[in-house]
């Protein structure tokens, strides 16, 4: 009979996602380095793999947005406060995907770092904004979080409203510096639009971009959609989901992320696949009426094989960056004009993201993307797992 062990943990909402946050030094020694022990612990904490797809015996919420883990430590990088490592936990398979960042949970990283003493005390004002310099270890990029402080503590409550989140909270401004994901060109094929050939399905115009997170954009009309779909319209359609996954796999090969489509099954977190359409009136999942006059473009994105209920933070960076580059499918769907920000409609409502892109030596590069999110602690204490987990 195995006993249960306690691991200090904090359950947090960041943007439209939730995850279990750990300080690196609080993890069992075997899990303080990457490897099988760490993965097994995070799988057990979240409740995966679960053939029922519910994660009843863990902290996961049976969606890609709630099957997430974060490990933070004092930064080893000069001029940074905290190292942020993100693990996307598969729901029904025994693996943790470390291939990308979670932009939504980034909003909670600064608050956790401050509360756990990972940010130097002299950088935290008694009242005002604490600028937390985050090193995102998955993609080796800098992110700046502007965290509100009241009476020396992180302010979590406020009147900032974020579509996809029920209650208002304090606004956290996030700056993604040099957000092109990974090494090499922001457009890995060298083109802002390619023909993506998917055997057995068809050939589609596609914009494939590495910014925020590797993302494949296609036109909604080309795949039989309007761009105003909600989760119920797609996630119950097994044939449609299989089609999207096949397109994603072939896009991943074309982007150079994998060598063969068979490798896509072990890389579910990246790339994302999304479809775009011109601004259109629609009803969001909450019943809120979205007017085409209030948005520039409609975007729907899939995460871990399902249509996302709102929009991933990293995909939002990809959307804004692509919108800033003339000729991309996102830019064309948004009217084809020059822009340094875009407001897009997603299943839960709207989101505005600023981005700057420039043509340097014949190649497009993103310099910064900015968005507002919110975050708060839901529960803190210890999470328990059996001691034979690792």
C-alpha positions, 0 to 999 in steps of 0.5 A, spaced: 500 500 500 502 506 497 501 512 502 500 519 499 505 525 499 503 532 499 506 537 494 505 545 495 501 548 490 497 553 488 491 553 483 490 559 479 486 562 473 490 566 468 486 569 463 481 564 460 485 558 463 486 555 469 492 551 472 496 548 478 502 552 479 508 549 483 515 553 485 521 548 483 524 547 489 517 545 492 517 539 488 520 532 490 527 532 488 526 527 482 522 532 479 526 538 480 529 536 473 526 534 467 524 527 465 519 521 467 519 523 474 516 530 473 512 528 467 509 522 472 507 527 477 504 532 473 500 527 470 497 524 476 496 531 479 492 533 473 488 526 473 491 523 466 491 519 462 483 518 463 480 514 458 473 517 461 476 524 459 473 527 465 480 527 469 475 526 475 481 523 480 485 530 479 485 537 478 484 537 471 477 540 468 477 535 462 479 541 457 485 543 454 484 550 458 484 547 465 489 541 464 495 545 465 501 546 469 506 551 471 513 550 474 516 557 477 523 558 479 528 564 481 531 566 474 537 564 472 537 569 466 540 576 467 535 582 468 529 577 469 526 575 475 523 568 474 523 562 470 517 560 467 516 553 465 509 550 462 506 543 461 500 542 457 497 535 460 494 531 455 487 528 458 487 521 455 494 520 453 500 519 458 504 525 456 506 532 458 507 537 452 513 542 453 513 544 446 510 551 447 507 557 452 501 558 455 499 566 454 493 566 458 497 563 464 502 568 463 497 573 466 498 569 473 505 568 473 507 575 475 502 574 481 505 567 483 512 570 483 511 576 487 507 572 492 512 566 493 518 571 494 521 570 487 521 577 485 526 582 489 523 586 494 526 592 492 522 591 485 515 591 489 512 598 490 507 598 496 502 601 491 502 601 484 505 597 478 510 591 479 514 590 473 515 582 473 521 580 468 519 573 466 523 568 462 519 563 458 523 557 458 519 553 453 520 558 447 526 562 450 523 568 450 522 574 455 515 576 457 513 583 461 507 582 466 505 589 469 502 586 476 497 591 480 500 592 487 495 595 493 498 595 500 504 591 498 500 585 496 498 583 489 491 586 487 487 581 484 480 584 484 478 589 480 473 592 474 477 589 468 472 584 464 475 579 460 470 575 455 470 568 457 471 569 464 465 570 468 467 575 474 471 582 473 478 582 476 484 586 476 487 588 469 494 585 468 498 588 462 502 582 458 508 584 453 510 579 449 517 581 447 520 579 440 514 574 440 516 570 434 516 562 437 523 559 437 529 560 432 528 561 424 523 565 420 517 568 423 514 565 417 518 558 416 516 557 409 518 564 407 511 566 405 505 569 408 501 565 404 502 558 402 498 552 399 497 547 404 496 540 401 492 535 405 492 528 402 484 526 402 482 532 404 484 538 399 489 543 398 488 550 402 491 557 402 494 557 409 498 562 413 503 559 417 506 563 423 511 562 429 509 568 433 506 567 440 505 560 438 506 556 431 499 557 428 496 555 422 491 560 419 486 557 414 480 561 411 473 559 414 469 559 407 475 554 404 473 549 409 466 550 409 465 554 415 463 561 417 467 563 422 462 564 427 461 557 430 461 556 437 464 549 441 457 546 440 458 546 432 464 543 432 466 539 438 461 534 437 463 533 430 468 527 430 469 527 423 470 535 423 475 534 429 479 529 425 479 533 419 482 539 423 487 534 426 490 531 419 490 539 417 494 540 423 499 535 422 501 536 415 501 544 417 506 542 422 511 538 417 510 544 412 513 548 418 518 544 419 516 542 426 516 535 425 519 530 420 513 526 419 505 526 420 505 520 425 509 525 430 503 530 431 500 525 436 506 526 441 506 534 439 498 536 440 500 543 444 503 546 437 502 548 432 495 550 433 490 551 427 485 556 426 480 559 421 478 566 420 473 570 416 471 577 415 467 581 421 460 578 422 455 579 427 454 573 431 451 571 438 457 569 443 456 563 447 454 567 453 448 570 449 452 576 448 451 579 441 457 581 437 456 586 432 461 586 426 462 594 427 466 592 434 471 587 431 476 587 425 475 579 424 472 573 426 477 567 429 476 560 431 482 556 434 483 549 436 487 547 442 489 539 443 484 537 438 478 541 440 475 548 439 477 553 444 472 556 448 475 563 447 482 564 445 489 562 447 493 567 449 499 565 445 494 564 439 492 571 440 499 574 439 499 570 433 493 573 430 495 580 432 502 579 429 499 576 422 494 581 422 500 586 422 503 583 416 500 585 409 497 579 405 496 574 410 490 571 411 488 574 417 490 581 415 486 580 408 480 577 412 481 584 417 480 588 411 487 588 408 489 595 411 496 596 415 494 596 423 498 595 429 492 592 433 486 588 432 480 586 435 477 579 433 471 576 435 472 569 438 466 564 441 466 567 448 466 575 445 472 579 443 479 581 444 483 587 442 491 585 442 496 590 439 502 588 435 508 591 431 511 587 425 517 590 421 520 588 414 528 587 416 532 584 410 527 582 406 524 578 412 518 579 417 519 580 424 515 581 430 518 586 435 512 586 441 505 584 442 501 587 448 494 584 451 490 585 457 488 579 461 487 578 469 488 572 474 487 570 481 488 565 486 483 560 486 486 555 492 492 554 495 495 549 500 498 542 498 496 537 492 496 530 494 499 524 490 500 517 491 508 516 493 509 510 488 507 515 482 514 516 480 
